[in-house]
Amino acid sequence: MLQWFKDNIFNEVGRKIQNYAIITLIIDIIACIILAVFAMAASPVGWLVSLIILACGLDYALIFAMPIYAFGQLVEDVHKTSINTTNTAAADTDELPEL
């Protein structure tokens, strides 16, 4: 059971964090558009309110999605670096280089 979690859930965590950031960004954009449409229909100055909702909402979505995506990228890069440094054979440090 624990092996299944390790192989399926905790494998490629960096990529999953990046996908989570993209999904939340899409959900936030859709919610912004829906709120802007409702605001436009609800009041006489709805176009102004909807523009404010779109501007602030899209800024909010990007500001909070970018750090999550960047963290996922860092996790992925650190994992790749860890794999690359453990797979390479260590050079023999007892020998001096030839001059």
Secondary structure, DSSP 8 states (H G I E B T S, - for coil): -HHHIIIIISSSHHHHHHHHHHHHHHHHHHHHHHHHHHHHHHSTTHHHHHHHHHHHHHHHHHHHHHHHHHHHHHHHHHHHHHHHHHHS----TTS----
